[in-house]
Amino acid sequence: MASTFVNNLRLEEMTTGEQSGTWGTKTNTNLELVGEALGFGTEAITTNANTHATTVADATSDAGRAIYIIYTGTLDSACTITIGPDTLKRVHIIKNGTSGSQNILIKQGSGGGAAVTIPPGDTKVVSLDGGGSGAIVTDVFASLSTVDLKVQGDLTVGDDLTLSSDSAVVTFGADGDTTLTHTDGTGLTLNGTNKLTFGDAASFVHQSSDGVLTVDGEATIDLNASTAVLVSNDLKLNSDSAVVGFGADNDTTLTHTDGTGLTLNSTNKLTFGDVASFVHQSSDGVLTVAGEATIALSASTAVTVSNDITVAGRASGHVVDNTNSFTFDLATGNDFKTTSNTGSTITFSNPTAGQSGNIMLVNGGNHAIIGHASVAINADVLSAISVTGTYHLAYFVTAGSGDNTILVSATGALT
């Protein structure tokens, strides 16, 4: 019976009684081929070929027999490499050493069995199952489990990278000075005051001290949200002359003036409600306060005007209805109307020097009217207004308290 070459290294297997006188030579050749199988080989692919066959030769030196094969050549498209015979059951380390930035695909057999793709410059460990025409090639390290993995150079991950333990730590730097730590259910923590920097590292985010998160932009920090940017507590602009700009073209600004306050630029308005009511500097030296219908000034003590008041329309005061009372509270208003159905004393409470006003007095039936000690009023006037009728009284306060400090005069009966 003749020799056979059916083993996975294609070594010559001699039968008893065959190859007389050549056993030593053939055995030496087999040993050399075993050594070749433990080494590496280089095999060139025809330029721009899209298919290539690597067939391990019977009992003859062949690069395809090596456990580590480097494929070379220049490609302009992906190339499918078929390793034969299709009965080989082998493990190969294969590197795509071709130029042209093209993948190579490693398969076995003539059928549509699974193949392994090796990108340019990459190396993979593959297994051949020797399944004949439908043989399958498998990426041995497609799912690699290891306890500790040390990479001396760059590590490129083509898909997901998962750290599957709680409190996992990623350490950076020769001395491990920077770490990124997982906190279960919370997120990731950068240690100490280390920074997450961007660009040329002049822009960064970090915890500058306990409780203080610092976001530092080299020139500008741009916050962009489709709905709103929310600040849950105080917002401080910590520089003198800080400016807040409004609008796409920043046509409206609010500027800080150290020791003075805030300035709205140009003739822009601070508006209220439907913007028909507003305050603004309408021209140099002129402050305009515009109410759509009414301007109401309310103060618990006083509204003080430091210079002239010019009224373009009518000026009207608040009239207090003081029916059946001759005590006029000057803290509630300046103008009053009252009706007397009994004898009464004209009294003013809470007077302030300079106040003046008017009283419409209706004497309902010859009721005697006298004046409080603080009221200076002519006796004949008192007699006149003690008669049934309607009268107009005018008063002026000369002092906040004291006898005869409120001057009162009256007209004759109006009705």
HELIX and SHEET records of a PDB file:
HELIX    1   1 TRP A   23  ALA A   37  1                                  15    
HELIX    2   2 ALA A   63  ARG A   65  5                                   3    
HELIX    3   3 GLY A  132  GLY A  134  5                                   3    
HELIX    4   4 ALA A  379  ILE A  385  1                                   7    
SHEET    1   A 5 PHE A  40  ALA A  44  0                                        
SHEET    2   A 5 TYR A  68  THR A  72  1                                        
SHEET    3   A 5 LYS A  89  ASN A  96  1                                        
SHEET    4   A 5 THR A 123  ASP A 129 -1                                        
SHEET    5   A 5 VAL A 137  ASP A 139 -1                                        
SHEET    1   B 4 THR A  51  THR A  55  0                                        
SHEET    2   B 4 CYS A  79  GLY A  84  1                                        
SHEET    3   B 4 ILE A 104  GLN A 108  1                                        
SHEET    4   B 4 VAL A 116  ILE A 118 -1                                        
SHEET    1   C 3 VAL A 169  PHE A 172  0                                        
SHEET    2   C 3 THR A 178  THR A 183 -1                                        
SHEET    3   C 3 GLY A 187  LEU A 190 -1                                        
SHEET    1   D 3 LEU A 196  PHE A 198  0                                        
SHEET    2   D 3 SER A 203  SER A 209 -1                                        
SHEET    3   D 3 VAL A 212  ASP A 216 -1                                        
SHEET    1   E 3 VAL A 243  PHE A 246  0                                        
SHEET    2   E 3 THR A 252  THR A 257 -1                                        
SHEET    3   E 3 GLY A 261  LEU A 264 -1                                        
SHEET    1   F 3 LEU A 270  PHE A 272  0                                        
SHEET    2   F 3 SER A 277  SER A 283 -1                                        
SHEET    3   F 3 VAL A 286  ALA A 290 -1                                        
SHEET    1   G 6 VAL A 319  ASP A 321  0                                        
SHEET    2   G 6 ASP A 335  SER A 340  1                                        
SHEET    3   G 6 SER A 356  ASN A 363  1                                        
SHEET    4   G 6 GLY A 389  VAL A 397 -1                                        
SHEET    5   G 6 ILE A 406  ALA A 410 -1                                        
SHEET    6   G 6 VAL A 375  ALA A 376  1                                        
SHEET    1   H 3 THR A 327  ASP A 329  0                                        
SHEET    2   H 3 SER A 344  SER A 349  1                                        
SHEET    3   H 3 ILE A 369  GLY A 371  1                                        
END                                                                             
